[in-house]
Amino acid sequence: MPQTGQNRFVPALADTLRHGYSAARLRQDALAGLTVAIVALPLSMAIAIAAGGTPAMGLYTAIVGGFIISALGGSRYQIGGPAGAFIVLIAGTIAQHGVSGMVVATMMAGVIMAAIGFLRLGSYIKFIPYPVTVGFSAGIAVIIFSSQIKDLLGLTLTAPEPAHFLAKLPVLWDSLPSANAVTMALAFATIALIVGLKHAVPRLPNLLIAVIVTTLAAVFLDLPTPTIETTFGAVPAGLPTPSLPQFDAALLLAVLPNAIAFAMLGAIEALLSAVVADGMSGQRHNSNMELVAQGAANIAVGMFGGMVATGTIARTATNVRAGAFGPVAGMLHAVFILLFMLVAAPLVGFVPLASLAGVLAVVAWNMIERDAIISLLRSSRADAAVLLVTLGLTVFRDLTEAIVVGFALGAVLFIHRMSKAAEVVEHESPAAETDEIAMDPEIVVYRIRGAFFFGATASVGAVLDRISDKYRGLLLDFSDVTLVDSSAAHLIEQLVHKARKRGVDIMLTGTTHDLRVHLFAHGMKPPVVGYESTIALGARKLRRRIDQHGVSDDETTPVPQSA
């Protein structure tokens, strides 16, 4: 039987080509790929520089990682490459373990992501509360912008720039007197061009145009400002020969926490990007296949000396808006970036660092979902708390810690809300049933509503424990129960034992086959407890059981075969 959905390890490329791929669709993908490459070229270099690497590392990541993610991924529109969310993680890893340690961590992260995909755990990573993603993105934006203040203002630092936000601010403040007016002018001109072009001519590649214009100004006016070449040397005209990095057991153990952080953040970023693409295109991605592709891409990127590659939301959205038909667009985007390197590598060296800092400043601003933040702050205190805690931990503590704590806090608040939704009410039913029950003062009927799980057992159990001794029969109706877990089943089991000690007989109504199997596993089989389909039938049977002072086997529902 063929596998479908999340269980199929078939790249989206194979599905696209299988259903026919014409020359017209190739032109469609080529145009979209060229559009994305123009956007990705300056971004890849800017992100790499901000993360403590070289511009070439960002380009290698966009080319190798971008090609493999599109060729093997589970999304038709995903564009892979270096992502701004990794700037702090990569910078910290390079500072702690060097570039070689970062490369080894990248390859290890690839193995972890591929394993998550092969184990079919990709579907669970998407269960991240919305306030967590909004707070996380806003926190990353603050970190990215703070990392660009030095190049935006042309500062000459009096001490090495720390990676941590709170440690960074005093160093930048002490260096403010060294601000370079020329660098500031280029940076703000870049920002003004990007914003102006986006509003005036939104179809033009505003990032690339802004970088080209400010670069030409710096060259022809011979402006005294740091450039890519003066800071990092010449950009290579092509890809290096792939090779395995030098590593040993001690290095593997040392970078393992970094690799886990890379893998988790990369998986979350990639799947969020794929979800955004699904919403824009109406398609549906395969989470597990996508993670396998992300893993393969990062293993390959490490062999070329690049940094972590993942799905990028902005470039993926650009790909969809540019009219891409399928994964070929993403593959061609990588090819176009490689062609740019081969043809224009000497020219890239003239790009001012202030121009790339301006690009990242705009990227950071766009990452902050201002409308979503305002909406969440207004909606409820719980959502606002999750948002602010995630934002604060991202900026002042650690990205991985922010995700874990934000997810845990969101999960606890969700459990609390679900527990409030579960309730126990006295019987409410059509008049015929009500009259029948009202005629029997020895039987009480309770209806449980909502998700009956561990979070709601305390409140439900408190109500059921208050049943008066004057009743000899208890009817529990499960018609409106959407979920019963082991904790709830255990509570019912305890209730049954307490009731039987007090001489109270119990009948359960409205139970599904799956619920009965679950309850039978906890020992609640006939004749311990009776089962019936409706309250009316349950009340009649319960009356007979009370009159007989016992339970006969022929009056109970047989145990399902699957139990």
C-alpha positions as CSV (number, residue, x, y, z in Angstrom):
1,M,0.0,0.0,0.0
2,P,1.6,3.3,-1.0
3,Q,2.5,5.8,1.7
4,T,0.8,9.2,1.6
5,G,1.1,12.6,3.3
6,Q,3.7,12.9,6.1
7,N,4.7,9.2,5.7
8,R,6.0,9.6,2.1
9,F,9.7,10.3,1.6
10,V,9.2,11.7,-1.9
11,P,10.6,15.2,-2.7
12,A,8.2,17.8,-4.0
13,L,10.4,18.0,-7.1
14,A,9.5,14.4,-8.0
15,D,5.8,15.1,-7.7
16,T,6.1,18.3,-9.7
17,L,8.0,16.6,-12.6
18,R,5.7,13.6,-12.6
19,H,2.7,15.6,-13.4
20,G,4.3,17.3,-16.4
21,Y,6.9,20.0,-16.7
22,S,6.8,22.2,-19.8
23,A,9.1,24.8,-21.3
24,A,6.6,27.5,-20.2
25,R,6.8,26.3,-16.6
26,L,10.6,26.3,-16.8
27,R,10.6,29.9,-17.9
28,Q,8.2,30.7,-15.0
29,D,10.6,29.1,-12.5
30,A,13.6,30.7,-14.1
31,L,12.1,34.2,-13.7
32,A,11.2,33.5,-10.1
33,G,14.6,32.0,-9.4
34,L,16.3,35.1,-10.8
35,T,14.1,37.4,-8.7
36,V,14.9,35.5,-5.5
37,A,18.7,35.3,-6.3
38,I,18.8,39.1,-6.7
39,V,17.2,39.4,-3.2
40,A,19.4,36.6,-1.7
41,L,22.8,37.9,-3.0
42,P,23.2,40.9,-0.7
43,L,21.3,39.2,2.2
44,S,23.5,36.1,2.2
45,M,26.7,38.2,2.5
46,A,25.2,40.5,5.1
47,I,24.1,37.7,7.3
48,A,27.4,35.9,7.1
49,I,29.3,39.1,8.0
50,A,27.0,39.8,10.9
51,A,27.5,36.2,12.2
52,G,31.2,36.6,12.3
53,G,32.0,34.8,9.0
54,T,33.0,36.0,5.6
55,P,30.8,37.0,2.7
56,A,31.9,33.9,0.8
57,M,30.5,31.7,3.5
58,G,27.1,33.2,3.1
59,L,27.2,32.7,-0.7
60,Y,28.4,29.1,-0.3
61,T,25.5,28.5,2.0
62,A,22.9,30.0,-0.4
63,I,24.3,28.1,-3.4
64,V,24.8,24.6,-1.9
65,G,22.2,24.7,0.8
66,G,19.6,26.4,-1.4
67,F,20.0,23.9,-4.2
68,I,19.7,20.8,-2.1
69,I,16.8,22.1,0.0
70,S,14.8,22.8,-3.2
71,A,15.9,19.6,-4.9
72,L,15.1,17.2,-2.0
73,G,12.6,19.2,0.1
74,G,8.9,18.6,0.9
75,S,7.8,22.1,-0.1
76,R,7.4,23.2,-3.7
77,Y,8.4,26.8,-2.9
78,Q,10.9,26.7,-0.1
79,I,14.0,28.8,-0.6
80,G,17.0,27.8,1.6
81,G,20.1,29.7,2.6
82,P,21.6,31.6,5.6
83,A,19.0,33.1,7.9
84,G,19.1,36.1,10.2
85,A,17.8,34.1,13.1
86,F,21.1,32.2,13.3
87,I,23.3,35.3,13.5
88,V,23.7,35.1,17.3
89,L,24.0,31.3,17.5
90,I,26.7,31.2,14.7
91,A,28.6,34.2,16.2
92,G,28.6,32.6,19.6
93,T,29.8,29.3,18.2
94,I,32.6,30.9,16.2
95,A,33.7,32.9,19.2
96,Q,33.8,29.7,21.3
97,H,35.0,27.0,18.9
98,G,36.3,28.9,15.9
99,V,35.1,28.6,12.3
100,S,36.0,24.9,12.1
101,G,33.9,24.2,15.2
102,M,31.0,26.0,13.7
103,V,31.3,24.0,10.5
104,V,31.4,20.7,12.5
105,A,28.3,21.9,14.5
106,T,26.5,22.6,11.2
107,M,27.1,19.1,9.9
108,M,26.1,17.6,13.2
109,A,22.9,19.7,13.0
110,G,22.3,18.3,9.6
111,V,22.5,14.7,10.9
112,I,20.0,15.6,13.7
113,M,17.5,17.3,11.4
114,A,17.6,14.4,9.0
115,A,17.1,12.0,11.9
116,I,14.1,14.0,13.1
117,G,12.6,13.8,9.6
118,F,13.3,10.0,9.1
119,L,11.7,9.4,12.5
120,R,8.6,11.3,11.3
121,L,8.8,13.8,14.1
122,G,8.5,16.8,11.8
123,S,4.7,17.2,12.4
124,Y,5.3,17.8,16.1
125,I,7.7,20.7,15.6
126,K,5.0,22.8,14.1
127,F,3.1,22.9,17.3
128,I,4.7,26.1,18.4
129,P,2.2,28.6,20.0
130,Y,1.8,31.8,17.9
131,P,2.8,34.2,20.7
132,V,6.1,32.3,20.9
133,T,6.9,32.7,17.2
134,V,6.0,36.4,17.3
135,G,8.1,37.1,20.4
136,F,11.0,35.0,19.1
137,S,11.0,36.8,15.7
138,A,10.9,40.2,17.5
139,G,13.7,39.3,19.8
140,I,15.9,38.1,16.9
141,A,15.2,41.4,15.1
142,V,16.4,43.4,18.1
143,I,19.6,41.2,18.2
144,I,20.2,41.6,14.5
145,F,19.8,45.4,14.6
146,S,22.1,45.7,17.7
147,S,24.7,43.7,15.8
148,Q,24.6,46.3,12.9
149,I,25.0,49.4,15.0
150,K,28.8,49.3,14.6
151,D,28.7,49.3,10.8
152,L,25.7,51.6,10.6
153,L,27.6,54.3,12.5
154,G,31.1,53.4,11.4
155,L,32.3,53.0,15.0
156,T,35.8,52.2,15.9
157,L,35.4,50.0,19.0
158,T,37.6,50.4,22.1
159,A,37.2,46.7,22.9
160,P,36.1,43.6,21.0
161,E,32.4,43.6,20.4
162,P,30.6,41.1,22.7
163,A,28.0,38.8,21.3
164,H,25.6,39.2,24.2
165,F,23.1,42.1,24.0
166,L,23.6,43.5,27.5
167,A,27.4,43.3,27.2
168,K,27.4,44.9,23.8
169,L,25.6,48.1,24.7
170,P,28.3,49.6,27.0
171,V,31.0,48.9,24.4
172,L,29.0,50.6,21.6
173,W,28.1,53.5,23.9
174,D,31.8,54.1,24.8
175,S,32.6,54.1,21.0
176,L,30.0,56.7,19.9
177,P,32.6,59.5,19.7
178,S,34.3,57.6,16.9
179,A,31.2,57.6,14.6
180,N,32.0,58.2,10.9
181,A,29.7,60.7,9.2
182,V,30.4,59.2,5.7
183,T,29.5,55.7,6.8
184,M,26.4,56.9,8.5
185,A,25.3,58.7,5.3
186,L,25.8,55.5,3.2
187,A,23.9,53.4,5.7
188,F,20.9,55.7,5.9
189,A,21.0,56.3,2.2
190,T,20.7,52.5,1.7
191,I,17.8,52.3,4.1
192,A,16.0,55.3,2.4
193,L,16.5,53.7,-1.0
194,I,15.1,50.3,0.1
195,V,12.1,51.9,1.8
196,G,11.5,54.4,-1.0
197,L,11.7,51.8,-3.8
198,K,9.5,49.4,-2.0
199,H,6.7,52.0,-1.8
200,A,7.3,53.7,-5.2
201,V,8.2,50.6,-7.4
202,P,7.5,47.5,-5.4
203,R,8.3,45.1,-8.2
204,L,11.9,46.2,-8.5
205,P,14.6,44.4,-6.4
206,N,15.0,47.2,-3.9
207,L,17.7,45.5,-1.8
208,L,20.1,45.0,-4.7
209,I,19.4,48.4,-6.3
210,A,20.1,50.1,-3.0
211,V,23.4,48.2,-2.5
212,I,24.5,49.0,-6.1
213,V,23.7,52.7,-5.9
214,T,25.6,53.2,-2.6
215,T,28.5,51.1,-3.8
216,L,28.8,53.2,-6.9
217,A,28.7,56.4,-4.8
218,A,31.4,55.1,-2.5
219,V,33.6,54.1,-5.5
220,F,33.3,57.2,-7.7
221,L,33.4,59.6,-4.8
222,D,36.3,57.7,-3.2
223,L,34.5,57.7,0.2
224,P,36.6,56.6,3.2
225,T,34.5,53.7,4.5
226,P,35.2,50.0,5.1
227,T,34.3,47.7,2.3
228,I,34.1,43.9,1.9
229,E,37.5,43.7,0.3
230,T,39.3,46.0,2.7
231,T,37.8,44.0,5.6
232,F,37.6,40.4,4.4
233,G,39.8,40.3,1.3
234,A,38.7,39.4,-2.3
235,V,35.5,37.3,-2.7
236,P,36.4,34.0,-4.5
237,A,35.0,33.5,-8.0
238,G,33.4,30.1,-7.4
239,L,32.9,27.2,-5.0
240,P,35.8,25.6,-3.1
241,T,36.6,21.9,-3.4
242,P,34.4,20.0,-0.9
243,S,36.2,18.4,2.0
244,L,35.5,17.1,5.5
245,P,36.6,19.4,8.3
246,Q,39.2,18.3,10.9
247,F,37.5,17.1,14.0
248,D,37.9,14.7,16.9
249,A,35.8,13.2,19.7
250,A,36.5,16.1,22.0
251,L,35.4,18.7,19.4
252,L,32.2,16.7,18.6
253,L,31.3,16.6,22.3
254,A,32.1,20.3,22.8
255,V,30.0,21.6,19.9
256,L,27.1,19.1,20.5
257,P,25.0,21.8,22.4
258,N,25.5,24.2,19.5
259,A,24.6,21.5,17.0
260,I,21.3,20.8,18.9
261,A,20.5,24.5,19.0
262,F,21.2,24.8,15.2
263,A,19.0,21.8,14.5
264,M,16.1,22.8,16.6
265,L,16.1,26.4,15.4
266,G,16.7,25.3,11.8
267,A,13.8,22.9,11.9
268,I,11.4,25.5,13.4
269,E,12.5,28.2,10.9
270,A,12.2,25.8,7.9
271,L,8.7,24.5,8.8
272,L,7.4,27.9,9.7
273,S,8.6,29.1,6.3
274,A,6.9,26.1,4.6
275,V,3.7,26.9,6.4
276,V,3.8,30.5,5.2
277,A,4.3,29.2,1.6
278,D,1.4,26.8,2.0
279,G,-0.8,29.7,3.1
280,M,0.2,31.9,0.1
281,S,0.0,29.1,-2.5
282,G,-2.7,26.8,-1.3
283,Q,-0.3,23.8,-1.5
284,R,0.6,21.5,1.4
285,H,4.2,20.6,2.3
286,N,5.6,17.4,3.7
287,S,7.3,18.3,7.0
288,N,9.3,15.1,7.4
289,M,10.7,15.2,3.8
290,E,11.5,18.9,4.3
291,L,13.6,18.1,7.4
292,V,15.4,15.3,5.6
293,A,16.3,17.8,2.9
294,Q,17.4,20.4,5.5
295,G,19.7,17.8,7.1
296,A,21.3,16.7,3.8
297,A,21.8,20.4,2.9
298,N,23.6,21.2,6.1
299,I,25.9,18.2,5.8
300,A,26.8,19.3,2.3
301,V,27.2,23.0,3.3
302,G,29.6,22.0,6.0
303,M,31.8,20.2,3.4
304,F,32.0,23.5,1.5
305,G,32.9,25.6,4.6
306,G,29.5,27.3,4.8
307,M,27.2,28.0,7.8
308,V,23.7,26.7,8.8
309,A,21.2,26.7,5.9
310,T,17.5,26.7,6.5
311,G,14.2,27.7,4.9
312,T,13.9,31.5,4.8
313,I,10.5,33.1,5.1
314,A,11.2,36.3,3.2
315,R,12.9,34.7,0.3
316,T,10.3,31.9,0.2
317,A,7.5,34.5,0.1
318,T,9.3,36.3,-2.7
319,N,9.5,33.1,-4.6
320,V,5.8,32.5,-4.4
321,R,4.9,36.1,-5.3
322,A,7.3,35.9,-8.3
323,G,5.1,33.2,-9.7
324,A,7.3,30.1,-9.2
325,F,5.7,26.8,-10.3
326,G,7.8,24.4,-8.3
327,P,11.2,23.5,-6.7
328,V,13.1,24.2,-9.9
329,A,12.8,27.9,-9.1
330,G,14.7,27.4,-5.9
331,M,17.4,25.3,-7.6
332,L,17.8,27.9,-10.3
333,H,18.1,30.6,-7.6
334,A,21.2,28.8,-6.3
335,V,22.6,28.5,-9.9
336,F,22.1,32.3,-10.5
337,I,23.9,33.2,-7.3
338,L,26.8,30.9,-8.5
339,L,26.8,32.7,-11.8
340,F,26.9,36.1,-10.0
341,M,30.0,34.9,-8.1
342,L,31.7,33.6,-11.3
343,V,31.1,36.9,-13.2
344,A,31.0,39.6,-10.6
345,A,33.2,38.4,-7.7
346,P,35.8,41.2,-8.1
347,L,33.1,43.8,-8.0
348,V,31.5,42.5,-4.8
349,G,34.6,43.5,-2.9
350,F,33.7,47.2,-3.4
351,V,30.4,46.9,-1.5
352,P,30.6,49.1,1.7
353,L,29.8,47.3,4.9
354,A,27.5,50.2,5.7
355,S,25.3,49.2,2.8
356,L,25.0,45.7,4.0
357,A,24.3,47.0,7.5
358,G,21.5,49.1,6.1
359,V,20.0,46.0,4.4
360,L,20.0,44.0,7.7
361,A,18.5,47.0,9.6
362,V,15.5,46.9,7.2
363,V,15.3,43.1,7.5
364,A,15.3,43.4,11.3
365,W,12.5,46.0,11.1
366,N,10.4,43.8,8.8
367,M,10.9,40.8,11.2
368,I,8.9,42.6,13.9
369,E,5.3,41.8,13.4
370,R,4.0,45.0,14.9
371,D,0.3,44.4,14.3
372,A,0.5,40.9,15.7
373,I,2.3,42.2,18.9
374,I,-0.4,44.8,19.5
375,S,-3.1,42.2,18.9
376,L,-1.6,39.7,21.3
377,L,-1.0,42.3,24.0
378,R,-4.7,43.3,23.8
379,S,-6.2,39.8,23.4
380,S,-5.3,38.3,26.8
381,R,-2.8,38.5,29.7
382,A,-1.8,34.9,29.1
383,D,-0.8,35.5,25.4
384,A,0.9,38.7,26.3
385,A,2.9,36.9,29.0
386,V,4.1,34.2,26.6
387,L,5.0,36.9,24.0
388,L,7.0,39.1,26.5
389,V,8.7,36.2,28.2
390,T,9.9,34.8,24.8
391,L,10.9,38.2,23.6
392,G,12.9,38.9,26.8
393,L,14.6,35.6,26.9
394,T,15.6,35.8,23.3
395,V,17.2,39.2,23.8
396,F,18.7,38.9,27.2
397,R,19.3,35.2,27.6
398,D,19.5,32.5,24.9
399,L,17.5,31.6,21.7
400,T,17.1,28.0,22.6
401,E,16.1,28.8,26.1
402,A,13.5,31.3,24.8
403,I,11.9,28.6,22.5
404,V,11.9,26.0,25.3
405,V,10.5,28.3,28.0
406,G,8.0,30.0,25.6
407,F,6.7,26.6,24.4
408,A,6.4,25.2,27.9
409,L,4.7,28.3,29.2
410,G,2.3,28.3,26.2
411,A,1.6,24.6,26.8
412,V,0.8,25.2,30.5
413,L,-1.5,28.0,29.6
414,F,-3.2,25.9,27.0
415,I,-3.7,23.1,29.5
416,H,-5.2,25.6,32.0
417,R,-7.6,26.9,29.4
418,M,-8.7,23.4,28.4
419,S,-9.2,22.4,32.0
420,K,-11.5,25.4,32.4
421,A,-13.5,24.3,29.4
422,A,-14.2,20.9,31.0
423,E,-17.2,20.9,33.3
424,V,-19.7,18.6,35.1
425,V,-23.3,19.7,35.0
426,E,-26.5,18.2,36.3
427,H,-28.5,16.4,33.7
428,E,-29.9,18.6,30.9
429,S,-31.9,16.6,28.3
430,P,-35.2,16.6,26.4
431,A,-38.4,16.7,28.4
432,A,-39.1,13.0,28.0
433,E,-35.8,12.0,29.6
434,T,-36.1,14.7,32.2
435,D,-39.5,13.5,33.3
436,E,-38.3,9.9,33.5
437,I,-35.3,10.7,35.6
438,A,-37.2,13.2,37.8
439,M,-39.6,10.4,38.8
440,D,-36.7,8.4,40.4
441,P,-35.3,10.2,43.4
442,E,-32.6,7.6,43.9
443,I,-30.8,8.3,40.7
444,V,-28.7,11.3,39.9
445,V,-27.4,12.2,36.4
446,Y,-24.3,14.1,35.6
447,R,-23.1,15.1,32.2
448,I,-19.4,15.7,31.6
449,R,-18.5,18.1,28.8
450,G,-15.3,19.0,27.0
451,A,-11.8,17.4,27.2
452,F,-11.7,15.2,30.2
453,F,-7.9,14.9,30.7
454,F,-5.3,15.3,33.5
455,G,-5.7,19.0,33.7
456,A,-9.5,18.8,34.4
457,T,-9.5,15.8,36.7
458,A,-9.3,17.8,39.9
459,S,-12.3,20.0,39.1
460,V,-14.4,17.2,37.7
461,G,-13.4,14.9,40.6
462,A,-14.4,17.6,43.2
463,V,-17.9,17.8,41.8
464,L,-18.4,14.0,41.6
465,D,-17.1,13.5,45.1
466,R,-20.0,15.7,46.5
467,I,-22.7,13.2,45.5
468,S,-25.1,12.8,48.4
469,D,-25.5,9.4,50.2
470,K,-29.2,9.6,49.5
471,Y,-28.6,8.4,45.9
472,R,-28.3,4.7,45.0
473,G,-27.6,5.2,41.4
474,L,-25.2,7.5,39.5
475,L,-25.5,8.0,35.7
476,L,-22.5,9.6,34.0
477,D,-23.1,10.8,30.5
478,F,-20.1,11.1,28.1
479,S,-22.0,12.2,25.0
480,D,-20.3,15.7,25.0
481,V,-16.8,14.4,26.0
482,T,-14.2,15.0,23.3
483,L,-11.2,13.4,24.9
484,V,-10.5,11.0,27.8
485,D,-6.9,10.3,28.9
486,S,-5.4,7.9,31.4
487,S,-5.7,10.3,34.3
488,A,-9.4,10.8,33.7
489,A,-9.9,7.0,33.3
490,H,-8.1,6.5,36.6
491,L,-10.4,9.1,38.2
492,I,-13.5,7.2,37.0
493,E,-12.0,4.0,38.3
494,Q,-11.5,5.5,41.8
495,L,-15.0,7.0,41.7
496,V,-16.5,3.5,40.9
497,H,-14.7,1.9,43.8
498,K,-15.8,4.7,46.2
499,A,-19.4,4.4,44.9
500,R,-19.5,0.6,45.3
501,K,-18.3,0.9,48.9
502,R,-21.2,3.3,49.6
503,G,-23.7,1.0,47.8
504,V,-24.1,3.3,44.8
505,D,-24.4,1.7,41.4
506,I,-22.9,3.5,38.3
507,M,-23.9,3.5,34.7
508,L,-22.0,5.2,31.9
509,T,-23.9,6.4,28.8
510,G,-22.8,8.0,25.5
511,T,-19.5,6.3,25.5
512,T,-17.8,5.5,22.2
513,H,-16.1,2.2,21.3
514,D,-12.6,3.7,21.7
515,L,-13.6,5.2,25.1
516,R,-14.9,1.9,26.3
517,V,-11.7,0.1,25.3
518,H,-9.8,2.7,27.2
519,L,-11.9,2.3,30.3
520,F,-11.8,-1.5,30.1
521,A,-8.0,-1.3,30.2
522,H,-8.4,0.4,33.6
523,G,-10.6,-2.5,34.9
524,M,-14.0,-0.9,34.3
525,K,-15.6,-3.9,32.7
526,P,-19.0,-5.3,33.3
527,P,-20.3,-6.1,35.9
528,V,-18.1,-3.5,37.7
529,V,-19.9,-0.8,35.8
530,G,-22.7,-0.7,33.3
531,Y,-22.8,0.8,29.8
532,E,-25.8,2.1,27.8
533,S,-26.2,4.3,24.7
534,T,-28.6,7.0,26.0
535,I,-29.5,8.5,29.3
536,A,-33.1,7.1,29.2
537,L,-32.0,3.6,28.5
538,G,-29.3,3.9,31.1
539,A,-31.8,5.1,33.7
540,R,-34.1,2.2,33.2
541,K,-31.3,-0.3,33.4
542,L,-29.8,1.3,36.4
543,R,-33.3,1.2,38.1
544,R,-33.5,-2.5,37.4
545,R,-29.9,-3.0,38.8
546,I,-30.8,-1.1,42.0
547,D,-34.0,-3.2,42.4
548,Q,-32.1,-6.4,41.9
549,H,-29.3,-5.2,44.3
550,G,-26.7,-6.4,41.8
551,V,-25.7,-6.8,38.2
552,S,-26.3,-9.8,35.9
553,D,-24.0,-10.4,33.0
554,D,-26.8,-10.5,30.4
555,E,-27.7,-6.9,31.3
556,T,-24.4,-5.4,30.3
557,T,-22.7,-4.5,27.1
558,P,-20.1,-7.1,26.0
559,V,-16.5,-6.2,26.0
560,P,-15.3,-5.2,22.5
561,Q,-13.2,-7.8,20.7
562,S,-10.3,-5.3,20.4
563,A,-10.2,-4.8,24.2
